[in-house]
């Protein structure tokens, strides 16, 4: 199954200029944003946050190079959701390399979507391994620029 990242990342799923410092705060902020754009219900936020933080306790999802991929499979999410947050200053995410994280890509999917969830996680990790692409995201001045960079990067991965 071919993944089209643009089916999951729209302009509304992107947050620029994140100003929070910690892992829990940035994840909570991204979830608040998903509530605002009606991708998740406010009543489900607490349970989703708890699941994401439990996953983080098993090991940080900060994969190095300024990237974090917090993710969870939860019953209350019907369709897969990807949200991208960008922090120019960086967020402390307990990264394995000790560096601050600039790109946080939050992935949520339904419990039943194991295959799709793992495929998307692998796709995002592959996409974000490119240092040039990460620099483009970090320096983007608006959401259109981020989306354009994602489109370009996706075409390289086909």
N, C-alpha and C positions, 0 to 999 in steps of 0.2 A: 504494500500500500504506500503510495507516494503522499508525502505530507506537503501541503501548500501552506506555509507559515502565514501567508496573508489572509487565509480563512480565519485565523485566530488572533492576529494582531492588527487592530485598526487604530486610527489616530486616537480614539477615545481611550484605548487601553495603554496609552503611554503617559508617563508622568516625568516631567523635567524638573531640574533644580531642586531635588529633594534636599531638605535642610536638617534632617534628623541624624543622630549620631549612632544609635545602637540598632542591633539586629531586630529585637522585638518591636521597637518603634517603627522601623522602616516596613516591616511586614504588616504591622497594624495599619500604617498609613496606606499601603497598597490595597489592603482589604477594604478600608474606608472608601477608597476611590472606586473599587469594584461595586460597593454598595451604591454609591452615588450614580454610577452609570448603569445600575440595575443588572449587573452580571451575577451578583449574589444577593441574598436577602439579609437585611440587617440582623434579623433574628438568628441567622446561621453564622454570623461573623465570629462570635466567641468560640464556638465549637471548631471552626476552621482554624482560627488562630492557635487554639490549644493543640490541634493535630500537627500544625506546621512547627510549632515550638518543640513538641515531642520528637518530631523528626530531626530537628536541629540538635537535640540533646544526644541523639545517637551518633552524631558527627556533623560538623558544619557542612552546609551545602555551598560554602564559598570554595570554588574550585581553583582559585589562584588567578593571577593576572587581572585582578580587579573585578572578578565575576562571581556572582552568587546565583544559584538556581534553587531557591526554596520551592518545594513541591509537596503536594498531598493528593491522595485519592479519598474523596469524601462523598457520602451518599446524597448530601443536600445539593451538590452541584450536578445539574443535569447534563450540560454540555461543557466540553473542555474550555478553559479560560486561560489565556496567557496575558500577563500584565508586565510591562517593562517600566522600571523606575531608574532614573539616571541622577547620580549625585556627582557633581564636579569635585566637591571637597572630599568625598569618600565617607563610607560608613564602616564602623567596626563590626565585623561579621564573624569574628573568631576564625579568620581565614587560615588555612594550613600554611601558607607562605608568610603569614603575619602582616600582609598588606591590607590597606583599606579597600573596600569594594566600591566601585563606581557604577556598575551595571547590575541591577537586581532584576532577574526575570522570574516572576512568580508563575507557577504552573499549578492549576487545579483541574482535577477531572473526577468523574464518577468512579466509584469502586469497581464497577463492571468493565471499565475501559482500561484494563491493565496493559494490553498490547499497545494501544494508541498512546497511553501515558508514557510508557517506556520508550516508544519510538520518538515521541516529541521531545522527551528529555535528552535522548541521544542526539537528535537533530539540533536542538538548541546548544548543546555542549560543543558539537562540531562547528556550528556557525560562530560561536563566541570564542573559539580557539584562535581565530585570526586576529592578531594584535592590531593590524591596520583597521579592521572593521570596528573593533572595540574603541580605538582612538576616534574614529568617525562618530560613533554613538556619543562618546564622552564630550566631544566638542560641538555637537549639534546645537543649533540655536533655537530650533523649533521642531514641533512634532512631524511636520512634513519632511524635514531633513532626515529625521530618524527613520521614518517609513521608507523614504527613498533609499537610504543605506541598507535597510533590511531587504528591500526588493532586489537590489543589486547583489547583495550577498547570497540571497536565495537562488538567484540565477546561476551563480558560480557553483552551487552545491548540487545542481541537477545532473 
